[in-house]
Amino acid sequence: MTNITQVLDSMENALRLQIQAGAERRAAKAEREQEEFKEKLSRAAASKMELESISSNLKGSEDAVRRDQMMAMIMAGF
């Protein structure tokens, strides 16, 4: 009877260790995926800021062109 108990205990411990290892792998994978998501989100935010900056610069350039055209028209007497 003792041998059977030892075998069952050994099997139970092995199963417990397998379950624990699987849980640790899943937790590590979830953490990696979360970090990757944060990194992608950060890159997207940086890209958005860059695009907004470019857009602002273009709008500023368009405004400057309009101002220069207006000044030219005023100076020409239109």
C-alpha positions, 0 to 999 in steps of 0.5 A: 500500500505504501508503494501505491501511495508514493506513486500517487503522490509522485504523480500528483506532484508531477501534475501539479508542477506541470500545471504550475509551469503552464501557468507561468508560461502563460503569465510570461507570454501575457506580460510580453504581449502587454509590453509589445502592445504598450510599445506599439501604442507608444510608437503610434502616439509618436507617429500621430504627434509627428503627423500633427507637427507636419500638418501644423507646419504645412498649415503655417506654410499655407498661411504664410503663402496667403499672407504673402499673396495678400501683401503682394496684392495690397502693394500692387494696389488691388 
